[in-house]
Amino acid sequence: MLLNESILGEWHMAIGLTEPFVTRWAHCADLVILGQRIPDHDTGLYHPEDVVLSCSRPVLVILMPAVGRTGSARMC
């Protein structure tokens, strides 16, 4: 995915408990970027708040405007 867009970076995948895996890799990063949990899609990251509270790094959570809402999306 990164090569298709000519973006320099790393993509890591895990099988099993995702929160400890992400937290361990977060200690090597300057910024952690997490996507919002999507109820209908299994990403393996069931408790992103565990990563936020335990990784000791700044975390940017990308919110999906339509997830879990009825009606129009808003930006705050």
N, C-alpha and C positions, 0 to 999 in steps of 0.2 A: 504494500500500500504506500509506504513512504517513497520507494523507488519510482513508482508511477508518477508521483508529483514532484520528483527531484528534491525531496526534503531530506536533510541530514538528520538522522535520529535513530533510535532503537525501538523495536517492538518486542515485548516479551509476552509469552503465553504460559499459563500454568494449568495443570490438572490437579484437582484436589482443593484444599482450602486456599482460597484466593487472598483473603485478608492478610494472613501472615506473609505470603509471597510478595504482595505489593508493598507491605510495610518494610520488609527486608530490603527490597530494591530501592525504596524511597530514601533510605539512609545514604545512598550513593548519588542522589539527585539534588539539584538546586530547586526544582519545582515539580510537584506531582499534579498531574491532570487526570481527573476522574470524570467519567460520564455519570449522569443521573441514572439511578436504577429504574429500569423499565419493567413494570409488573408483568407484561405479556411476553417478555424476552429474557431467557436465562443467560446471564452473563457470568454467573459464578460469584459475583461480588454482591453478596446479600446485605452486608452491613458496611457501606462506605464510611459511616461515621467512626467505625473502629480504626480504619486507616487514618482518618483525619486526626483522631485523638492520640494515636500511638506512633506516628511516623516522624514527629519532630521536624517537619519540613512544611513550608507553605504549600497549601493545596488549593487548586482551582477546580471547582466542580462545575461542569458544563451542564446547564439545565435545558431540558427539552420543553418548550412552551406548551405542547399539547399533552404531555404525559399526566394522566390522572386528573385532568380537568374537563369540564364540560363548558361549552361556550367559547368565547374568544380568548386568545392568549394575551397576556400583559407582560410588560417588562418593568421591573422595579429598580 
